Amino acid sequence: MRLCNKLYMMGIAGLLGGGCLTGCAPSEPTLIVSNPSDWDRTNEMVEFSYPEMVAQYDWMAEGFRIQDEAGQEIPYQRLANQQVIFPVSLKAHGKAVYKVMPGTPAPVQPVACGKHYPERLDDIAWENDKSGYRAYGPALQRTGEKAYGYDILVKNVTEPVLEQRYALELNKEARAQIAAWYKAGEKAKADSLARAISYHIDHGNGMDCYNVGPTLGGGTSALWVDSAIVYPYCYESYEIIDNGPLRFTVRLTFPPTTLKGDTAVVETRVITLDAGSHLNRTEVTYEHLSQPTEVVAGIVLHPENPDGYRYDQAKRYLAYADSTNNTQAGNGLIYVGVVFADTLQEACVDKGHVLGFSTYKPGTTFCYYWGSGWSKAGVPTMEAWCDYLTHYARCLAQPLQLNIK
């Protein structure tokens, strides 16, 4: 889990503890992570500044490893913003000590990763060990199809699978064979091969069984003007900032629009998904918007389960149990959720969505979290899902603390 609140990180200088009194730095830094909360924390990412560490320990520029107290190597990732992240699990009010030492880190298998798929109408699709997601691009918009929100691509394995799914779904030879069989009247053969390559069918690792259409889908945000959702369309440009193994980050920029008298209002989203988290951290800004405007984050309510939503304004979450787009196929339930980083001003059901309201102020960033779980992959009930969202919101309020000695 990546928390919107910055980790409390004490400065490197002056934290040498009982070491040198002459101002020299110890040869290898120690990372002490503390849990200030009354509950356990699991697989949360903590981070430190790589340039600041190298300034104190120049040998780190040649490579370093991180080990826990048992001598086990801990995976880490250097980010584009020059931070280093690594996962930590702690008991309530617990502490863990990690040693940074010279050496070449062991290879880490990608967990959180994604890519651009121009061959599938400019999809940006990404995943971690919990779920996969998709945002639609300009090629889809040019077709006239309206798909505004985030798509959810459920999975029940921890390794990356989306690239394999796209390769099957878009296999040109298989698609040509299917077309030839249909043309020859061999419908059974064509249908069989179509099912074998479709990512809308579970072949053992999950599937795409979630409908988006002209809605906010699985947790998209939008401005709220004159009691209506100002739907964004597809992104105009993208930049993949971090691409695994532990964090995926993408920046999506949307076409300019006119809003409340402001011309060329440009929305930008920075979406981050960490290994081990069910939720994507998302930072939204609106350039050239001159006045405070209500903003909503929402989840579409599908007709298969119109009453399957919950929200709790005090606990800052929205939740929905989506019955999938084929309730007869045994696809389980997709649990969709939104958590607000700060105050959730209002929550309600309107415009076919469960919505949470906040206010966007010009020059600031609206930060919130959205994501999913699957009843066939570790999230058994709506109660368990709401407990997860509640726990997540509580963790945002009490971030882990990192000291460097």
C-alpha positions in Angstrom: 0.0 0.0 0.0 1.3 3.5 -0.8 -0.1 6.1 1.5 -1.0 9.6 0.3 0.3 11.1 3.5 4.1 11.4 3.3 6.0 9.0 5.5 7.4 10.7 8.6 11.2 10.6 7.8 13.7 12.0 10.1 16.7 13.6 8.5 19.8 11.5 7.9 22.2 14.1 9.4 22.0 14.2 13.1 20.5 10.7 13.4 23.8 8.9 14.0 22.6 7.8 17.4 25.4 6.6 19.6 27.9 6.6 16.7 30.6 9.1 16.0 30.7 12.3 18.0 33.0 13.9 15.4 30.3 14.1 12.7 31.5 11.1 10.7 28.9 8.7 9.2 28.8 5.0 9.9 29.8 2.9 7.0 26.4 1.3 6.5 23.1 3.0 7.3 20.4 1.3 9.4 16.7 1.8 8.5 14.3 1.7 11.5 10.6 1.5 10.5 8.0 2.0 13.2 4.3 1.4 13.3 2.6 4.1 15.4 -0.9 2.5 15.0 -2.9 0.0 17.1 -3.2 -2.4 14.3 -0.9 -4.6 12.2 0.4 -3.4 8.8 1.1 -5.7 5.9 3.2 -5.1 2.8 3.2 -1.3 2.9 5.8 0.5 0.9 8.2 2.9 2.8 10.6 5.1 1.0 13.8 7.1 1.3 15.6 9.6 -0.8 18.4 8.0 -2.9 20.3 11.2 -3.6 20.3 12.1 0.2 21.6 8.6 1.1 24.3 8.7 -1.6 25.4 12.1 -0.3 26.1 10.5 3.1 27.2 7.0 1.8 28.8 7.5 -1.6 29.4 3.7 -2.0 25.7 3.3 -2.5 26.1 4.8 -6.0 27.8 1.5 -7.0 24.9 -0.6 -5.8 23.4 -1.7 -2.5 21.3 -4.4 -0.9 18.7 -4.2 1.9 18.5 -6.9 4.5 16.2 -7.5 7.4 17.3 -8.6 10.9 17.2 -12.2 9.9 19.6 -11.6 7.1 16.9 -12.0 4.4 17.3 -9.7 1.4 14.4 -7.3 0.9 13.4 -6.3 -2.7 13.4 -2.6 -3.5 12.8 -0.3 -6.5 14.4 3.0 -7.4 11.7 5.3 -8.7 11.9 8.0 -11.4 11.7 10.6 -8.7 14.8 9.2 -7.1 13.1 7.7 -4.1 13.7 4.1 -3.1 10.7 2.0 -2.0 10.7 -1.4 -0.2 7.9 -3.4 1.5 7.4 -3.6 5.2 5.1 -5.7 7.5 4.8 -4.8 11.2 2.7 -5.7 14.2 0.8 -3.0 16.0 3.3 -0.5 17.6 6.1 -2.7 16.3 9.5 -1.9 14.8 11.7 -3.5 12.2 15.4 -2.8 11.5 16.9 -3.1 8.1 20.6 -2.8 7.0 21.7 -1.2 3.8 25.0 -2.7 2.6 27.2 -2.8 -0.5 26.4 -5.3 -3.2 24.3 -6.2 -6.2 20.7 -6.8 -5.3 19.1 -10.1 -6.4 16.8 -9.9 -9.4 13.2 -9.2 -8.5 10.3 -10.6 -10.5 7.9 -7.9 -11.7 4.7 -7.7 -9.6 3.3 -4.2 -10.4 3.7 -3.4 -14.1 1.9 -2.3 -17.2 2.2 -1.1 -20.8 0.5 0.7 -23.7 -1.4 -1.4 -26.2 -1.7 0.5 -29.5 -2.9 -2.7 -31.1 -5.9 -2.6 -28.8 -7.1 1.0 -29.4 -4.4 2.6 -27.2 -5.4 0.9 -24.0 -3.1 1.5 -21.0 -3.4 -1.7 -18.9 -1.6 -2.4 -15.6 -1.7 -4.9 -12.8 -0.2 -6.1 -9.6 -0.6 -9.3 -7.6 -4.2 -8.4 -6.7 -5.9 -7.1 -9.9 -5.6 -5.5 -13.2 -6.9 -2.3 -14.6 -7.3 -0.4 -17.9 -7.8 3.2 -19.1 -9.0 3.9 -22.6 -7.1 5.9 -25.2 -7.5 8.2 -28.1 -7.8 5.4 -30.7 -10.9 4.2 -28.9 -12.3 7.7 -28.7 -11.9 8.1 -32.5 -14.2 5.1 -33.0 -17.0 7.0 -31.3 -17.4 4.4 -28.5 -18.0 6.0 -25.2 -16.0 4.5 -22.4 -15.1 7.1 -19.7 -14.1 5.1 -16.6 -11.5 2.7 -15.5 -12.0 -1.0 -16.4 -11.2 -3.8 -14.0 -9.4 -7.0 -15.2 -9.8 -9.5 -12.4 -7.1 -12.1 -11.7 -6.4 -14.9 -9.1 -2.7 -15.4 -9.6 0.2 -13.2 -8.3 2.3 -13.1 -11.5 1.6 -10.7 -14.4 -0.9 -12.0 -16.9 -2.3 -9.0 -18.9 0.3 -9.1 -21.6 -0.4 -12.8 -22.2 -4.2 -12.1 -22.3 -3.8 -9.3 -24.9 -1.6 -11.5 -27.0 -4.2 -14.2 -27.1 -7.1 -11.9 -27.6 -5.4 -10.0 -30.5 -3.7 -13.0 -32.2 -4.1 -12.2 -35.9 -3.7 -15.8 -37.2 -6.4 -17.0 -34.8 -8.7 -14.1 -35.7 -8.3 -14.8 -39.4 -9.1 -18.5 -38.8 -12.2 -17.6 -36.9 -13.4 -15.3 -39.7 -12.7 -18.0 -42.3 -14.7 -20.6 -40.4 -17.6 -18.3 -39.9 -17.5 -17.5 -43.6 -17.5 -21.2 -44.4 -20.4 -21.8 -42.1 -18.4 -23.7 -39.5 -19.8 -21.9 -36.6 -19.0 -24.4 -33.9 -15.3 -24.4 -34.8 -15.2 -20.6 -34.9 -17.0 -20.3 -31.6 -14.7 -22.8 -29.9 -11.5 -20.9 -31.0 -13.0 -17.5 -30.2 -13.7 -18.8 -26.6 -10.2 -20.2 -26.4 -8.5 -16.9 -27.0 -11.0 -14.5 -25.5 -10.0 -12.5 -22.4 -13.6 -12.3 -21.5 -13.5 -15.9 -20.5 -11.5 -17.2 -17.4 -8.8 -19.6 -18.7 -7.4 -20.1 -15.2 -6.0 -16.8 -14.1 -9.0 -14.4 -14.3 -10.7 -12.4 -17.0 -12.4 -9.2 -18.2 -16.0 -9.4 -17.0 -16.6 -5.8 -16.0 -18.7 -3.3 -18.0 -17.7 0.4 -18.2 -19.4 2.1 -21.1 -20.4 5.8 -20.7 -19.9 5.8 -16.9 -17.2 6.4 -14.2 -16.6 2.6 -14.2 -14.5 1.3 -11.3 -13.6 4.5 -9.4 -12.9 7.3 -11.8 -13.1 10.9 -10.7 -14.8 13.8 -12.5 -15.8 17.4 -11.9 -19.4 18.0 -10.8 -21.0 21.1 -12.3 -24.7 22.1 -12.2 -25.7 18.8 -10.5 -24.1 16.7 -13.3 -21.0 14.7 -13.8 -18.6 16.3 -16.3 -17.4 13.1 -17.8 -13.9 13.0 -19.0 -13.4 11.1 -22.3 -10.3 9.0 -23.1 -6.8 10.2 -22.3 -4.9 12.2 -25.0 -1.3 11.4 -24.0 0.4 9.2 -21.5 3.8 8.7 -19.8 4.7 5.5 -17.9 6.9 6.8 -15.1 7.6 3.7 -13.1 7.2 0.2 -14.4 8.0 -2.4 -11.7 8.9 -4.5 -10.1 7.1 -3.1 -7.1 5.4 0.0 -8.3 3.7 1.1 -11.5 3.0 4.8 -12.2 1.4 6.4 -15.2 0.6 10.0 -16.0 -2.5 10.5 -18.2 -3.3 13.9 -19.7 -6.7 14.6 -21.1 -7.9 16.9 -24.0 -8.5 20.6 -23.1 -12.1 21.5 -22.4 -14.2 24.6 -21.6 -15.7 24.6 -18.1 -17.5 27.2 -16.1 -16.2 30.0 -18.4 -12.6 28.7 -18.2 -11.1 27.7 -21.5 -8.4 25.0 -22.1 -9.0 23.3 -18.8 -6.6 20.3 -18.8 -7.0 17.3 -16.5 -4.0 15.3 -15.5 -4.0 12.1 -13.5 -1.0 10.3 -11.9 -2.0 6.8 -11.1 0.2 4.6 -8.9 -0.3 0.9 -8.0 2.0 -0.9 -5.6 2.6 -4.6 -5.1 0.3 -6.0 -2.4 -2.4 -3.2 -2.7 -6.0 -3.5 -3.8 -6.1 0.3 -4.4 -4.5 2.7 -6.9 -3.4 6.0 -5.5 -4.5 8.8 -7.9 -3.6 12.4 -7.9 -5.8 14.7 -10.1 -5.1 18.2 -11.2 -7.0 20.7 -13.4 -4.8 23.3 -15.1 -6.5 26.6 -16.0 -9.5 26.0 -13.7 -9.9 29.3 -11.9 -12.5 28.6 -9.2 -13.2 26.0 -6.6 -15.3 23.2 -8.1 -16.9 20.1 -6.7 -15.3 16.9 -7.7 -16.7 13.4 -7.3 -15.2 9.9 -7.4 -17.7 7.2 -8.2 -18.5 3.6 -9.0 -21.1 2.7 -11.6 -24.1 0.7 -10.3 -25.0 -2.1 -12.7 -28.6 -3.3 -13.1 -27.6 -6.9 -12.0 -27.1 -5.6 -8.5 -28.5 -2.0 -8.1 -28.6 -2.1 -4.3 -25.2 -3.7 -3.7 -23.5 -0.6 -2.6 -22.3 0.8 0.7 -20.7 4.0 1.8 -19.5 5.5 5.1 -18.8 9.2 5.2 -17.0 9.1 8.5 -14.8 6.2 7.4 -14.2 7.9 4.0 -15.1 5.0 1.7 -17.5 3.9 -1.0 -18.0 0.2 -1.9 -19.9 -1.9 -4.4 -20.4 -5.6 -5.1 -20.5 -5.9 -8.9 -22.2 -9.0 -10.2 -20.1 -9.0 -13.4 -21.5 -8.7 -17.0 -22.6 -12.4 -17.1 -24.2 -13.4 -13.8 -25.0 -16.9 -15.1 -21.3 -17.8 -15.9 -20.1 -18.2 -12.3 -17.8 -15.2 -12.5 -18.1 -14.4 -8.9 -18.4 -10.8 -7.5 -16.1 -7.9 -8.2 -15.7 -5.7 -5.1 -15.0 -2.1 -6.2 -14.0 0.6 -3.7 -13.0 4.2 -3.3 -11.1 5.7 -0.3 -10.8 9.4 0.2 -7.4 10.6 1.4 -9.0 13.5 3.3 -12.5 14.3 4.4 -15.3 12.8 2.4 -17.7 15.7 2.3 -20.8 13.8 1.2 -21.7 10.4 -0.2 -24.9 9.5 -2.0 -26.3 7.5 -4.9 -27.0 9.7 -8.0 -26.7 9.5 -11.8 -26.5 5.7 -11.6 -23.4 5.7 -9.4 -22.4 5.7 -5.8 -20.6 9.0 -5.4 -18.3 10.6 -3.0 -17.9 14.4 -3.0 -15.0 16.7 -2.4 -13.9 20.2 -3.5 -11.1 20.8 -6.0 -9.3 24.1 -5.4 -7.2 25.6 -8.2 -3.5 24.9 -7.9 -4.0 21.9 -5.6 -4.1 18.2 -6.1 -7.1 15.9 -5.4 -5.8 12.7 -4.0 -7.9 9.6 -3.6 -7.7 5.8 -3.9 -9.7 3.3 -6.0 -9.5 -0.3 -6.8 -10.9 -3.8 -6.6 -11.0 -7.3 -5.1 -12.5 -10.5 -6.4 -14.6 -13.1 -4.6 -12.6 -15.8 -6.4 -9.2 -14.3 -5.3 -9.2 -13.6 -1.6 -12.0 -11.2 -0.9 -14.9 -13.5 0.2 -17.6 -11.0 1.2 -18.7 -7.4 1.1 -18.0 -7.3 4.9 -14.4 -8.3 4.3 -14.1 -5.7 1.5 -15.5 -2.9 3.7 -13.1 -3.9 6.5 -10.2 -3.6 4.0 -11.3 -0.1 2.9 -11.8 1.0 6.5 -8.3 -0.3 7.4 -6.8 1.4 4.4 -8.3 4.7 5.4 -7.1 4.4 8.9 -3.5 3.6 7.7 -3.6 6.8 5.6 -4.1 8.8 8.9 -1.1 7.1 10.6 1.7 6.5 8.2 4.7 4.3 9.1 7.7 6.2 10.4 11.2 5.8 8.9 14.3 6.7 10.8 17.8 6.4 9.3 20.8 5.9 11.5 
